Amino acid sequence: MRARRWLSLLLLGLPSALAAQGPAQVRGRVLATRGSDTVAVSGARVVLHHVGPATQGPIDSVVTTPDGGFHFRFRRDSTANYLLSTRYADIEYFSSPVARGTAPIDGGLDILVFDTSSTAPVGIAGRTIVIAAPDAVGARTVIDWISLANRGSVTRISPDSLTASWGARLPSEIRGAGLGDTRFSQFSPEVVLFRNDSVIVTAPISPGVKELVVQYELPPAARRFELAPVGADSVDLFVEEAGVLSGDGAWIAADSQPFQGRSFRRMVRRDASVDVISLRFPGSRLDPKLALIALVGLLGLALAAATLWRFRTAKRAPATAPAPAPRPAADQVAELTDRIARLDATPEGERAADWATRRTELMDQLRRALAARRSGP
């Protein structure tokens, strides 16, 4: 865990000078804490690691003496750095770098190791939250820097393989949660997990303060930033966007701080006992997916309104269409007379079986038409 951090930091700071060889030595002791005191750890294997631009790995190891002492002699490379490690109670402990660049190596270095406990308390000494302004699509990036504090004298471990050694709440409805800048986080990605609205650490946490840098994103549709509880002794809250207000009035804007050429306003708590962050954003752009959903919804409403309008219009209209205006009686008489005449002109041998019936019907219609004509204006 700590080795990955030191390796990455050391590789970033390697000098570009030509390599120089020379004799070097480092000595020290492995000590285990016992309350406020320490005791020597004899028989512990200590490994010397070489961290260079081309190769990295262990180069030598020794076993501690009865007084916990160890001593290494080696030829050092001025372009490389070195650190020590030892294993105690199934936990690997690493020293700070014993050399940087051309610094001499000829001194003492103690490595502290600890007993383990699954109940050792681990709190949050400080929490720094930086909320960036919305990007081109309205999303806000958040850096959440958490300082874990094991103030006891034993290393916190998980009680079993299914339980984390530490965990904390994150805001709800975030996306893309992951480790931030690995140069500052002392935990590797393999031991940091994100589940729903929580971050958990599965690795052992030795006494002292360990840094965990988390990064996540607030979606464009987010109107608020809510985190409860914060769970930290001290909280530093910075917002880049203008117009961000405390939803409950518990946080007020203070001075501004520059970060990488950008200005962030620092928000401070009115009351140190407040353990909730509630911020309200001045506005947000709509997520493209939500915009599509809203557009489809508006089209549906428009179609529903059009259907309702047609229904109401049809309801107000007459139930049946008006009957066509009756044909003038004179026209009917002329037409019927003509049809009867054509029927009578049919030779007897060519007349149909219903000829008489048809003629009777036409005559009846003619009589009614004549009657209507006489009764008309």
C-alpha positions in Angstrom: 0.0 0.0 0.0 2.5 2.6 1.2 5.2 1.1 -1.1 3.2 2.0 -4.2 2.9 5.6 -3.1 6.6 6.0 -2.3 7.6 4.3 -5.6 5.4 6.7 -7.6 6.7 9.7 -5.8 10.3 8.7 -6.0 10.1 8.0 -9.7 8.5 11.4 -10.3 11.4 13.1 -8.5 14.3 11.2 -10.0 17.2 13.5 -11.1 18.3 13.5 -14.7 22.0 13.6 -13.9 24.3 10.8 -15.0 24.6 7.9 -12.6 27.4 8.0 -10.1 28.5 5.0 -8.0 29.8 5.1 -4.5 29.8 3.2 -1.2 26.9 3.7 1.2 25.5 2.3 4.3 22.3 2.6 6.4 21.6 1.3 9.8 18.6 1.3 12.1 16.2 -0.7 14.3 12.8 -2.3 14.1 10.7 -1.2 17.0 7.2 -2.3 18.0 4.9 0.0 20.0 3.6 -1.0 23.4 1.3 1.7 24.6 3.4 4.8 24.9 6.7 2.9 24.8 8.5 0.8 22.2 10.3 -2.6 22.3 12.9 -4.1 20.0 11.8 -6.7 17.4 14.5 -9.3 17.0 14.5 -11.8 14.1 12.6 -9.6 11.7 13.6 -9.6 8.1 14.4 -6.1 6.7 14.6 -5.6 2.9 16.5 -2.8 1.2 14.7 -1.6 -2.0 16.3 0.1 -5.0 14.1 2.5 -6.9 15.7 3.7 -10.1 14.6 5.0 -13.5 15.2 1.7 -15.2 14.9 -0.9 -12.5 13.1 -1.2 -9.1 13.2 -4.0 -6.6 14.8 -5.5 -3.5 18.6 -5.6 -3.6 19.5 -7.0 -0.1 17.9 -8.3 3.1 19.1 -8.9 6.7 17.6 -10.3 9.9 17.4 -8.0 12.9 19.7 -8.6 15.9 18.3 -9.1 19.5 18.2 -5.4 20.0 16.2 -5.0 16.7 19.2 -3.6 14.8 20.0 -3.9 11.1 22.8 -2.7 8.9 23.3 -2.5 5.1 26.4 -1.8 3.1 26.0 -1.3 -0.7 27.1 0.7 -3.7 24.6 3.4 -4.3 23.4 4.9 -7.6 23.0 8.6 -7.5 20.1 8.5 -9.9 18.2 6.1 -7.6 16.5 6.2 -4.3 16.2 3.6 -1.5 13.8 2.5 1.1 13.4 -0.2 3.7 10.6 -2.6 4.5 9.8 -5.3 7.1 6.8 -7.6 7.8 5.3 -7.8 11.2 2.0 -9.5 12.2 1.3 -10.2 8.5 1.5 -6.5 7.7 4.2 -5.0 5.5 5.7 -1.7 6.8 7.8 0.7 4.8 10.2 3.4 5.8 10.4 6.8 4.3 13.0 7.1 1.5 16.5 6.8 2.9 18.1 8.8 0.1 17.1 11.3 -2.5 19.3 12.2 -5.5 22.8 12.7 -4.4 22.1 13.0 -0.7 24.5 10.9 1.4 23.4 7.6 2.9 25.2 7.0 6.2 22.8 7.2 9.1 20.3 5.6 11.4 16.6 4.9 10.6 14.1 3.2 12.8 11.1 1.3 11.4 8.0 1.3 13.6 5.7 -1.7 13.5 2.5 -2.3 15.4 0.2 -5.1 16.7 -3.2 -5.4 15.0 -6.8 -5.1 16.0 -10.1 -5.2 14.2 -11.6 -2.8 16.7 -9.0 0.0 16.7 -10.8 3.3 16.0 -10.0 5.2 12.8 -11.4 8.6 12.4 -11.2 11.5 9.9 -8.8 14.2 11.1 -9.6 16.5 8.2 -11.6 16.6 5.0 -11.0 19.1 2.1 -13.7 19.2 -0.5 -13.2 21.2 -3.7 -16.2 21.7 -6.1 -15.3 22.9 -9.6 -17.6 25.0 -11.7 -19.8 23.3 -14.3 -18.0 22.1 -17.4 -19.3 22.3 -21.0 -22.1 19.9 -20.4 -23.0 21.1 -16.9 -21.2 18.5 -14.8 -19.2 19.5 -11.7 -15.9 17.7 -10.7 -15.4 17.2 -7.0 -12.1 16.5 -5.2 -12.6 14.9 -1.8 -9.3 14.8 0.2 -9.8 12.7 3.4 -7.1 12.4 6.1 -7.6 9.2 8.0 -6.4 9.2 11.6 -5.5 6.2 13.6 -4.6 7.8 16.9 -4.0 4.5 18.7 -0.9 2.2 18.9 -2.2 -0.7 16.9 -2.9 -1.2 13.2 -6.6 -1.4 12.3 -7.4 -4.5 10.2 -10.7 -5.9 8.9 -12.2 -8.6 11.1 -12.8 -10.9 8.1 -12.5 -10.9 4.3 -16.0 -9.5 3.8 -15.6 -6.5 6.1 -13.8 -3.3 5.3 -11.2 -1.8 7.7 -12.7 1.7 7.3 -15.5 3.5 5.4 -17.2 6.9 5.0 -20.2 8.4 3.3 -20.1 10.2 -0.1 -22.8 12.4 -1.5 -25.7 10.6 -3.1 -26.3 10.5 -6.9 -22.6 11.0 -7.8 -21.0 9.2 -10.7 -17.5 8.2 -11.8 -16.1 7.8 -8.3 -12.5 6.8 -8.1 -9.1 7.6 -6.6 -7.8 11.1 -7.3 -4.2 12.1 -7.8 -2.2 9.0 -6.8 0.8 11.1 -5.9 -1.0 12.2 -2.8 -3.2 9.2 -1.9 -1.5 6.6 0.3 -3.8 3.8 -0.8 -3.6 1.9 -4.1 -6.7 1.4 -6.3 -6.9 -2.3 -5.4 -7.8 -1.6 -1.7 -10.2 1.3 -2.2 -13.8 0.4 -3.2 -16.8 2.5 -4.0 -20.3 1.1 -3.2 -23.4 3.2 -3.7 -22.8 6.4 -1.7 -19.8 5.1 0.3 -16.0 4.7 0.0 -14.4 1.9 1.8 -10.8 0.8 2.5 -9.9 -2.9 2.8 -6.2 -2.5 3.6 -4.7 -2.3 7.1 -4.4 1.2 8.6 -1.4 1.7 10.8 -1.2 4.4 13.5 -0.8 7.9 12.2 -2.4 9.9 9.5 -3.0 8.5 6.0 -4.2 10.5 3.0 -7.0 9.3 0.7 -7.8 11.5 -2.3 -11.2 10.7 -3.9 -12.6 12.2 -7.1 -16.2 12.0 -8.4 -18.6 14.0 -10.5 -22.0 15.7 -9.9 -24.3 15.1 -13.0 -25.6 18.2 -14.9 -29.0 17.8 -13.4 -27.7 18.1 -9.8 -29.2 21.1 -8.1 -27.6 20.5 -4.7 -24.6 19.0 -2.9 -25.6 17.0 0.2 -23.2 15.2 2.5 -24.3 13.9 5.9 -22.4 13.2 8.0 -19.1 14.7 7.0 -17.5 12.8 9.9 -14.4 15.0 10.2 -12.8 16.9 13.0 -12.1 19.8 10.6 -13.6 20.6 7.2 -12.3 22.8 4.4 -14.9 23.5 1.7 -14.1 25.3 -1.5 -16.4 26.2 -4.4 -15.4 27.7 -7.8 -18.9 28.6 -9.1 -20.4 31.9 -8.1 -23.8 32.1 -6.4 -23.5 28.8 -4.5 -25.4 29.1 -1.2 -25.8 27.0 1.9 -29.2 25.3 1.8 -29.6 25.5 5.6 -27.5 28.6 6.2 -24.9 26.7 8.2 -22.1 27.6 5.8 -21.1 31.1 4.8 -18.7 32.4 2.1 -15.3 33.6 3.4 -12.1 34.5 1.5 -11.0 33.2 -1.9 -8.2 30.8 -2.6 -6.3 30.3 -5.9 -5.8 26.7 -7.1 -3.8 26.2 -10.3 -4.8 29.6 -11.7 -8.5 29.3 -10.7 -10.2 31.1 -7.9 -12.3 29.2 -5.3 -14.3 30.6 -2.5 -13.8 29.1 0.9 -17.0 28.2 2.8 -16.8 28.1 6.6 -19.2 26.6 9.2 -21.1 29.0 11.4 -21.0 26.4 14.1 -18.2 23.9 14.5 -20.7 21.2 15.7 -22.4 21.2 12.3 -21.7 17.8 10.6 -23.8 18.3 7.4 -22.9 20.0 4.1 -25.9 21.3 2.2 -25.2 23.5 -0.8 -27.6 24.8 -3.4 -26.3 25.6 -6.9 -27.6 28.7 -8.7 -28.6 26.7 -11.8 -27.6 23.7 -13.8 -27.7 22.6 -17.4 -30.0 19.7 -18.3 -28.4 16.3 -18.9 -28.7 15.5 -22.7 -30.5 12.3 -21.8 -32.9 14.1 -19.6 -33.4 16.7 -22.3 -34.4 14.0 -24.8 -36.8 12.6 -22.2 -38.3 16.0 -21.6 -38.6 16.6 -25.4 -40.5 13.3 -25.8 -42.7 14.2 -22.9 -43.5 17.6 -24.4 -44.4 16.0 -27.7 -46.6 13.5 -25.9 -48.4 16.4 -24.1 -48.8 18.2 -27.5 -50.4 15.2 -29.1 -52.7 14.7 -26.1 -53.8 18.3 -26.2 -54.5 18.0 -29.9 -56.6 14.9 -29.4 -58.5 16.6 -26.6 -59.2 19.6 -28.7 -60.5 17.5 -31.5 -62.7 15.5 -29.1 -64.2 18.7 -27.7 -64.7 20.2 -31.1 -66.5 17.0 -32.3 -68.7 17.0 -29.1 -69.9 20.6 -29.8 -70.7 19.7 -33.5 -74.3 18.4 -34.4 -74.8 14.7 -33.9 -75.9 14.2 -37.5 -75.0 16.1 -40.7 -77.8 18.4 -42.0 -79.9 16.7 -44.7 -79.3 18.0 -48.2 -81.8 20.6 -49.4 -84.7 18.9 -51.2 -84.7 18.9 -54.9 -87.3 21.3 -56.4 -90.6 19.5 -57.2 -90.5 20.6 -60.9 -87.3 18.8 -61.4 -88.6 15.6 -59.8 -91.7 15.6 -61.9 -89.7 16.0 -65.1 -87.3 13.2 -64.2 -90.1 10.8 -63.2 -92.1 11.6 -66.3 -89.0 10.9 -68.5 -88.3 7.6 -66.7 -91.9 6.4 -67.1 -91.8 7.3 -70.8 -88.6 5.3 -71.4 -90.2 2.4 -69.5 -93.3 2.5 -71.7 -91.3 2.7 -74.8 -89.8 -0.7 -74.1 -91.4 -3.3 -76.6 -93.6 -5.9 -74.9 -91.4 -8.8 -75.8 -88.4 -7.1 -74.2 -90.0 -6.0 -70.9 -88.5 -7.4 -67.7 -90.6 -9.5 -65.3 -90.8 -6.6 -62.8 -91.7 -4.0 -65.5 -95.2 -3.5 -64.1 -94.0 -3.2 -60.5 -91.3 -0.6 -61.4 -93.9 1.4 -63.4 -96.3 1.4 -60.5 -93.6 2.7 -58.2 -92.6 5.4 -60.6 -96.3 6.5 -61.0 -96.7 6.6 -57.2 -93.6 8.8 -56.9 -94.9 11.0 -59.7 -98.2 11.5 -58.0 -96.4 12.5 -54.7 -94.2 14.9 -56.6 -97.2 16.5 -58.3 -99.0 16.8 -54.9 -95.9 18.5 -53.4 -95.7 20.8 -56.3 -99.3 21.9 -55.9 -99.0 22.4 -52.2 -95.8 24.4 -52.6 -95.5 28.2 -52.7 
